[in-house]
Amino acid sequence: MTHPSLRWGLMGASDIAETRMLGALRRTGNSVAAVLSSSPTRSVEFARRNGIPRACTVVEEFLTNDIDAVYVSSSNDMHLSHVRSAAAAGKHVLCEKPVALNLVEATAIIEACVAAGVTLAVNHHLPAAGTHHTIRELVSCGAIGRPLAVSIAHTTLLPDRLRGWRLSDAPGAGVILDLSCHDASVVNLLLGCTPIDVAALTATQGSWQARSEDVSMAVVRYGGGVLAQFHDSFTTAYTPPQLVVHGEEGTIQAVGVMAPEPIGTVTLSDSVGTRTVDVEDRRHSYDNTLRAFTAAVHESGRPVVTGEDGYNALAVALAVRESATSGQRVVLAHKTSRGQTGESTRERR
């Protein structure tokens, strides 16, 4: 079903807005009416480079009638303020991950959008990819039997242009809130069961002067005794990013699928042998995210990653960070419905 396009505003003149989201918005038939930045120079230059009609520094000036929805990619500590303002103005919200810096703020974001009656989605793009949809279908149809373990290698060498705040001690910096929350968004939806507890270690490995962790390894236990391993790194240039799902009756190996581009292969190994699984949907994950968001706005679908899904991914990432910091296993509580928040507790390993 084709829905009317939306008029968008960009809350944050960010790298991801310029290099990823702007192109996806235009590919999917949407328009961009305005960009907001606290820096007048940055907002004007961003608008000029990208052909955006309005450059704003004041939120109230930005949230006018030529905008139906906003993409929030401002600094993580500004998400709550910006989402509240947008929701109060009746604008639908696609918020960049992590949805917030803590679970109290994440709950407040969800509640603000519910109270205003606007759609909220979180830009965890990976679950929108055709490769991940194919993997979820294989698991749900029993192709590998009962799932036993999941292993993710979300590994890269951080590009020069991104070696700024991600390596600082700013709120939300470090590999965990940048990559581990993405892993959780994938595995939470893949398994469809509750993350129970987390044990994790981190390190600083890069040649740069990082003030936050640039590599993390974590084990998350899910319901039914399924164990998930997350290896997240800014420091490994030659480790193929991949997702592996082991079951009682087979294994799915998906190489190159931890990226927004429509790439990667999915193979299935079982008693019959090993073969490549066809992935029908090779559209960009951001495009799929936007199509689902537009359908939700028009009440004919749901976002790929809802506010509650974003909360649950954040809960896992925060537990990873807490475990690595405390040296203790962290027990999670899962968000199952609006208005209910979870807390973590520590237990000695």
C-alpha positions, 0 to 999 in steps of 0.5 A: 500500500502506498501512503502519502509522503511526509514533510520532515524536519531534522532535529540535529545537523548530524553526520548520520542525518546528512550521510544516511537519513537525508538520502533515504527520506528522498528515495522514499518520496518524502521531503525535508522542510527544515533543519535545527541546530544550536549553531547558526553557522552549522544549521545554515551550512547544512541547509545550503549543502543539502538543499533544505529550505529552512535553517533554524536554531530555535525549536519553536521556530523549527516546529511549524506547520510545514513539518509532519514528522521529525527525525531526532539525531541531536546529541543523546542528552537532548533526545528527551527535550527534543522529542517532548517539544516535537510531540507537544507540537503534534509531530510524529517522531523517529528518534535516533538510537539510543532512544535515551541515556537512561530508562527514566528518560526512555519512559518519558519519551514513550509517555510524551508520544502516547499522550500527544497521540503521535507515532514514535519509532527508534532508528535501530535500522538493522531489524528493517533489513531484508537479511534480518527479516529472512533470518527471523522467518527461518527461526520462527518457522523452525528451520533450525529447531529450538534456538540455543545460542546467538553470536554477533560480531559487530566489528569495524575500524572506526572511520576518521570522521567519526573519531570525535565524541564517540571516543570521548567521555561525553554522554552516550560515547563509547562502543556500547551505546553505539553498537551493543544497543543495535545488537540487542535490537536485533536479538530481542526481536529475533528471539521474541523472549525476555533478556534475563541477565548480562555479564560483560567486559570492556577494554580500550584497544585503539591507537587513539586516546579514547576516554571511553571503551572501544571494544566490548564483549558481553553474554546475555541470557535470554528466556529458554536458556538461550545465550547471546554473545555480543562482540562490539568493536571500533578497532578491528578492520578485518573481522567480518561482521556477522550474525550466527544463530545455532539451534538444535537442528541447524545453524544460520550464518549471516555474514555482512549483515550488520550494516545499513546497506542491503548487503550480506549473505545468509546460509543455512546448515542442517542435516541436508547440508549447507546452502545459501538462502535467498533474500528477496528484499534488498532495499536499504534498511533506512528506506524500509524503516521509513516505509514502516514509519509512514504506514504507522503514521497512517494507521496501517502498520507499526514501526519496525522498532517501536518506542518500547523496543527501543527501551528494551534495546537500551536496557540491555546496553545499559546492563552491559555497561553496568556489568563491565563497570561493576564486575558483576552480573546484571539482572534485567527487567523487561518492558512489556507494556507502556507505563511499566519500567524495568530496573536492573540489580547486580549479583555476584558472578 
